[in-house]
């Protein structure tokens, strides 16, 4: 009986963790990334957020992925300097793939120079 309760508890915790890992990307967070200002970014995101997936509509993005999509180079450099996962996929798209969606050659080059893997 204790085994069943333990397994049920662990399964419930796993589900809760999964639900919490995909949070909404608020307007304030989007503005912070689009500002390309590190101090503004740091007011909206904690270091624990750097590798999370945040949802916008039906898609999800990591802070690095969203920054790559919008070419926010200062934020990209800050995140990479602070151990953000350069190949983190959200909605099955890496930051490099997102930078290429917007024809961000300069952004793509920055990511490749810092170790992004082409898939």
Biotite code that builds the C-alpha atoms (Angstrom):
import biotite.structure as struc

atoms = struc.array([
    struc.Atom([0.000, 0.000, 0.000], chain_id="A", res_id=1, res_name="UNK", atom_name="CA", element="C"),
    struc.Atom([2.837, 2.395, 0.857], chain_id="A", res_id=2, res_name="UNK", atom_name="CA", element="C"),
    struc.Atom([4.396, 1.651, -2.526], chain_id="A", res_id=3, res_name="UNK", atom_name="CA", element="C"),
    struc.Atom([1.200, 2.610, -4.380], chain_id="A", res_id=4, res_name="UNK", atom_name="CA", element="C"),
    struc.Atom([0.869, 5.841, -2.392], chain_id="A", res_id=5, res_name="UNK", atom_name="CA", element="C"),
    struc.Atom([4.524, 6.709, -3.051], chain_id="A", res_id=6, res_name="UNK", atom_name="CA", element="C"),
    struc.Atom([4.224, 6.030, -6.777], chain_id="A", res_id=7, res_name="UNK", atom_name="CA", element="C"),
    struc.Atom([0.995, 8.041, -6.986], chain_id="A", res_id=8, res_name="UNK", atom_name="CA", element="C"),
    struc.Atom([2.627, 10.933, -5.127], chain_id="A", res_id=9, res_name="UNK", atom_name="CA", element="C"),
    struc.Atom([5.705, 10.893, -7.390], chain_id="A", res_id=10, res_name="UNK", atom_name="CA", element="C"),
    struc.Atom([3.543, 10.728, -10.517], chain_id="A", res_id=11, res_name="UNK", atom_name="CA", element="C"),
    struc.Atom([1.477, 13.686, -9.256], chain_id="A", res_id=12, res_name="UNK", atom_name="CA", element="C"),
    struc.Atom([4.641, 15.703, -8.564], chain_id="A", res_id=13, res_name="UNK", atom_name="CA", element="C"),
    struc.Atom([5.932, 14.920, -12.058], chain_id="A", res_id=14, res_name="UNK", atom_name="CA", element="C"),
    struc.Atom([2.690, 16.155, -13.615], chain_id="A", res_id=15, res_name="UNK", atom_name="CA", element="C"),
    struc.Atom([2.738, 19.311, -11.501], chain_id="A", res_id=16, res_name="UNK", atom_name="CA", element="C"),
    struc.Atom([6.357, 20.029, -12.452], chain_id="A", res_id=17, res_name="UNK", atom_name="CA", element="C"),
    struc.Atom([5.507, 19.569, -16.136], chain_id="A", res_id=18, res_name="UNK", atom_name="CA", element="C"),
    struc.Atom([2.572, 21.966, -15.906], chain_id="A", res_id=19, res_name="UNK", atom_name="CA", element="C"),
    struc.Atom([4.635, 24.592, -14.117], chain_id="A", res_id=20, res_name="UNK", atom_name="CA", element="C"),
    struc.Atom([7.527, 24.394, -16.578], chain_id="A", res_id=21, res_name="UNK", atom_name="CA", element="C"),
    struc.Atom([5.465, 25.887, -19.421], chain_id="A", res_id=22, res_name="UNK", atom_name="CA", element="C"),
    struc.Atom([4.347, 29.271, -18.127], chain_id="A", res_id=23, res_name="UNK", atom_name="CA", element="C"),
    struc.Atom([2.808, 32.139, -20.055], chain_id="A", res_id=24, res_name="UNK", atom_name="CA", element="C"),
    struc.Atom([5.212, 34.731, -21.426], chain_id="A", res_id=25, res_name="UNK", atom_name="CA", element="C"),
    struc.Atom([3.658, 37.956, -20.175], chain_id="A", res_id=26, res_name="UNK", atom_name="CA", element="C"),
    struc.Atom([3.632, 41.252, -22.054], chain_id="A", res_id=27, res_name="UNK", atom_name="CA", element="C"),
    struc.Atom([6.167, 42.611, -19.561], chain_id="A", res_id=28, res_name="UNK", atom_name="CA", element="C"),
    struc.Atom([8.537, 39.721, -20.213], chain_id="A", res_id=29, res_name="UNK", atom_name="CA", element="C"),
    struc.Atom([8.167, 40.125, -23.989], chain_id="A", res_id=30, res_name="UNK", atom_name="CA", element="C"),
    struc.Atom([8.863, 43.853, -23.711], chain_id="A", res_id=31, res_name="UNK", atom_name="CA", element="C"),
    struc.Atom([11.936, 43.147, -21.583], chain_id="A", res_id=32, res_name="UNK", atom_name="CA", element="C"),
    struc.Atom([13.352, 40.862, -24.274], chain_id="A", res_id=33, res_name="UNK", atom_name="CA", element="C"),
    struc.Atom([12.448, 43.222, -27.106], chain_id="A", res_id=34, res_name="UNK", atom_name="CA", element="C"),
    struc.Atom([14.098, 46.128, -25.272], chain_id="A", res_id=35, res_name="UNK", atom_name="CA", element="C"),
    struc.Atom([17.439, 44.301, -25.585], chain_id="A", res_id=36, res_name="UNK", atom_name="CA", element="C"),
    struc.Atom([18.343, 45.915, -22.244], chain_id="A", res_id=37, res_name="UNK", atom_name="CA", element="C"),
    struc.Atom([19.900, 43.505, -19.756], chain_id="A", res_id=38, res_name="UNK", atom_name="CA", element="C"),
    struc.Atom([18.858, 45.448, -16.642], chain_id="A", res_id=39, res_name="UNK", atom_name="CA", element="C"),
    struc.Atom([15.211, 45.487, -17.807], chain_id="A", res_id=40, res_name="UNK", atom_name="CA", element="C"),
    struc.Atom([15.458, 41.781, -18.616], chain_id="A", res_id=41, res_name="UNK", atom_name="CA", element="C"),
    struc.Atom([16.848, 40.945, -15.157], chain_id="A", res_id=42, res_name="UNK", atom_name="CA", element="C"),
    struc.Atom([13.847, 42.658, -13.508], chain_id="A", res_id=43, res_name="UNK", atom_name="CA", element="C"),
    struc.Atom([11.450, 40.281, -15.289], chain_id="A", res_id=44, res_name="UNK", atom_name="CA", element="C"),
    struc.Atom([13.379, 36.991, -15.275], chain_id="A", res_id=45, res_name="UNK", atom_name="CA", element="C"),
    struc.Atom([15.180, 35.084, -12.548], chain_id="A", res_id=46, res_name="UNK", atom_name="CA", element="C"),
    struc.Atom([18.137, 32.796, -13.314], chain_id="A", res_id=47, res_name="UNK", atom_name="CA", element="C"),
    struc.Atom([15.757, 29.872, -12.825], chain_id="A", res_id=48, res_name="UNK", atom_name="CA", element="C"),
    struc.Atom([13.723, 31.132, -15.800], chain_id="A", res_id=49, res_name="UNK", atom_name="CA", element="C"),
    struc.Atom([16.605, 31.102, -18.290], chain_id="A", res_id=50, res_name="UNK", atom_name="CA", element="C"),
    struc.Atom([15.987, 27.512, -19.440], chain_id="A", res_id=51, res_name="UNK", atom_name="CA", element="C"),
    struc.Atom([12.208, 27.370, -19.074], chain_id="A", res_id=52, res_name="UNK", atom_name="CA", element="C"),
    struc.Atom([9.714, 27.249, -21.918], chain_id="A", res_id=53, res_name="UNK", atom_name="CA", element="C"),
    struc.Atom([7.115, 30.026, -21.846], chain_id="A", res_id=54, res_name="UNK", atom_name="CA", element="C"),
    struc.Atom([3.949, 29.833, -23.918], chain_id="A", res_id=55, res_name="UNK", atom_name="CA", element="C"),
    struc.Atom([2.596, 32.426, -26.305], chain_id="A", res_id=56, res_name="UNK", atom_name="CA", element="C"),
    struc.Atom([-0.592, 31.197, -27.883], chain_id="A", res_id=57, res_name="UNK", atom_name="CA", element="C"),
    struc.Atom([0.075, 27.690, -29.212], chain_id="A", res_id=58, res_name="UNK", atom_name="CA", element="C"),
    struc.Atom([3.873, 28.037, -29.261], chain_id="A", res_id=59, res_name="UNK", atom_name="CA", element="C"),
    struc.Atom([6.461, 28.038, -26.526], chain_id="A", res_id=60, res_name="UNK", atom_name="CA", element="C"),
    struc.Atom([9.845, 29.750, -26.348], chain_id="A", res_id=61, res_name="UNK", atom_name="CA", element="C"),
    struc.Atom([12.785, 29.867, -24.005], chain_id="A", res_id=62, res_name="UNK", atom_name="CA", element="C"),
    struc.Atom([14.028, 33.376, -23.208], chain_id="A", res_id=63, res_name="UNK", atom_name="CA", element="C"),
    struc.Atom([17.023, 32.637, -25.463], chain_id="A", res_id=64, res_name="UNK", atom_name="CA", element="C"),
    struc.Atom([14.767, 31.380, -28.264], chain_id="A", res_id=65, res_name="UNK", atom_name="CA", element="C"),
    struc.Atom([12.512, 34.433, -28.069], chain_id="A", res_id=66, res_name="UNK", atom_name="CA", element="C"),
    struc.Atom([15.587, 36.698, -28.006], chain_id="A", res_id=67, res_name="UNK", atom_name="CA", element="C"),
    struc.Atom([16.962, 34.918, -31.074], chain_id="A", res_id=68, res_name="UNK", atom_name="CA", element="C"),
    struc.Atom([13.637, 35.317, -32.864], chain_id="A", res_id=69, res_name="UNK", atom_name="CA", element="C"),
    struc.Atom([13.771, 39.083, -32.315], chain_id="A", res_id=70, res_name="UNK", atom_name="CA", element="C"),
    struc.Atom([17.531, 39.581, -32.662], chain_id="A", res_id=71, res_name="UNK", atom_name="CA", element="C"),
    struc.Atom([18.055, 40.855, -29.118], chain_id="A", res_id=72, res_name="UNK", atom_name="CA", element="C"),
    struc.Atom([21.839, 40.402, -29.107], chain_id="A", res_id=73, res_name="UNK", atom_name="CA", element="C"),
    struc.Atom([22.549, 41.924, -25.691], chain_id="A", res_id=74, res_name="UNK", atom_name="CA", element="C"),
    struc.Atom([20.046, 39.575, -24.069], chain_id="A", res_id=75, res_name="UNK", atom_name="CA", element="C"),
    struc.Atom([21.410, 36.601, -26.044], chain_id="A", res_id=76, res_name="UNK", atom_name="CA", element="C"),
    struc.Atom([24.973, 37.311, -24.876], chain_id="A", res_id=77, res_name="UNK", atom_name="CA", element="C"),
    struc.Atom([23.800, 37.790, -21.285], chain_id="A", res_id=78, res_name="UNK", atom_name="CA", element="C"),
    struc.Atom([21.858, 34.506, -21.297], chain_id="A", res_id=79, res_name="UNK", atom_name="CA", element="C"),
    struc.Atom([24.749, 32.563, -22.802], chain_id="A", res_id=80, res_name="UNK", atom_name="CA", element="C"),
    struc.Atom([27.168, 34.081, -20.294], chain_id="A", res_id=81, res_name="UNK", atom_name="CA", element="C"),
    struc.Atom([24.771, 32.913, -17.572], chain_id="A", res_id=82, res_name="UNK", atom_name="CA", element="C"),
    struc.Atom([24.572, 29.279, -18.650], chain_id="A", res_id=83, res_name="UNK", atom_name="CA", element="C"),
    struc.Atom([21.358, 29.289, -20.709], chain_id="A", res_id=84, res_name="UNK", atom_name="CA", element="C"),
    struc.Atom([21.089, 26.117, -22.809], chain_id="A", res_id=85, res_name="UNK", atom_name="CA", element="C"),
    struc.Atom([22.011, 27.245, -26.322], chain_id="A", res_id=86, res_name="UNK", atom_name="CA", element="C"),
    struc.Atom([20.232, 24.262, -27.903], chain_id="A", res_id=87, res_name="UNK", atom_name="CA", element="C"),
    struc.Atom([17.114, 24.265, -25.681], chain_id="A", res_id=88, res_name="UNK", atom_name="CA", element="C"),
    struc.Atom([14.091, 23.356, -27.797], chain_id="A", res_id=89, res_name="UNK", atom_name="CA", element="C"),
    struc.Atom([10.613, 24.605, -27.014], chain_id="A", res_id=90, res_name="UNK", atom_name="CA", element="C"),
    struc.Atom([7.825, 23.662, -29.435], chain_id="A", res_id=91, res_name="UNK", atom_name="CA", element="C"),
    struc.Atom([10.529, 21.601, -31.164], chain_id="A", res_id=92, res_name="UNK", atom_name="CA", element="C"),
    struc.Atom([12.505, 24.714, -32.255], chain_id="A", res_id=93, res_name="UNK", atom_name="CA", element="C"),
    struc.Atom([15.964, 25.683, -31.063], chain_id="A", res_id=94, res_name="UNK", atom_name="CA", element="C"),
    struc.Atom([17.149, 29.295, -30.722], chain_id="A", res_id=95, res_name="UNK", atom_name="CA", element="C"),
    struc.Atom([19.220, 28.831, -33.891], chain_id="A", res_id=96, res_name="UNK", atom_name="CA", element="C"),
    struc.Atom([16.173, 27.650, -35.837], chain_id="A", res_id=97, res_name="UNK", atom_name="CA", element="C"),
    struc.Atom([14.165, 30.608, -34.545], chain_id="A", res_id=98, res_name="UNK", atom_name="CA", element="C"),
    struc.Atom([16.881, 33.075, -35.584], chain_id="A", res_id=99, res_name="UNK", atom_name="CA", element="C"),
    struc.Atom([16.814, 31.611, -39.079], chain_id="A", res_id=100, res_name="UNK", atom_name="CA", element="C"),
    struc.Atom([13.032, 32.055, -39.292], chain_id="A", res_id=101, res_name="UNK", atom_name="CA", element="C"),
    struc.Atom([13.511, 35.818, -39.232], chain_id="A", res_id=102, res_name="UNK", atom_name="CA", element="C"),
    struc.Atom([16.499, 35.717, -41.581], chain_id="A", res_id=103, res_name="UNK", atom_name="CA", element="C"),
    struc.Atom([18.686, 36.758, -38.652], chain_id="A", res_id=104, res_name="UNK", atom_name="CA", element="C"),
    struc.Atom([22.070, 35.930, -40.147], chain_id="A", res_id=105, res_name="UNK", atom_name="CA", element="C"),
    struc.Atom([23.940, 37.994, -37.567], chain_id="A", res_id=106, res_name="UNK", atom_name="CA", element="C"),
    struc.Atom([22.011, 36.336, -34.744], chain_id="A", res_id=107, res_name="UNK", atom_name="CA", element="C"),
    struc.Atom([22.536, 32.877, -36.231], chain_id="A", res_id=108, res_name="UNK", atom_name="CA", element="C"),
    struc.Atom([26.279, 33.527, -36.526], chain_id="A", res_id=109, res_name="UNK", atom_name="CA", element="C"),
    struc.Atom([26.442, 34.651, -32.892], chain_id="A", res_id=110, res_name="UNK", atom_name="CA", element="C"),
    struc.Atom([24.686, 31.462, -31.778], chain_id="A", res_id=111, res_name="UNK", atom_name="CA", element="C"),
    struc.Atom([26.905, 29.240, -33.941], chain_id="A", res_id=112, res_name="UNK", atom_name="CA", element="C"),
    struc.Atom([30.049, 30.954, -32.636], chain_id="A", res_id=113, res_name="UNK", atom_name="CA", element="C"),
    struc.Atom([28.854, 30.275, -29.090], chain_id="A", res_id=114, res_name="UNK", atom_name="CA", element="C"),
    struc.Atom([28.227, 26.570, -29.778], chain_id="A", res_id=115, res_name="UNK", atom_name="CA", element="C"),
    struc.Atom([24.731, 26.186, -31.232], chain_id="A", res_id=116, res_name="UNK", atom_name="CA", element="C"),
    struc.Atom([24.232, 22.908, -33.082], chain_id="A", res_id=117, res_name="UNK", atom_name="CA", element="C"),
    struc.Atom([22.505, 22.908, -36.452], chain_id="A", res_id=118, res_name="UNK", atom_name="CA", element="C"),
    struc.Atom([19.771, 20.297, -36.665], chain_id="A", res_id=119, res_name="UNK", atom_name="CA", element="C"),
])
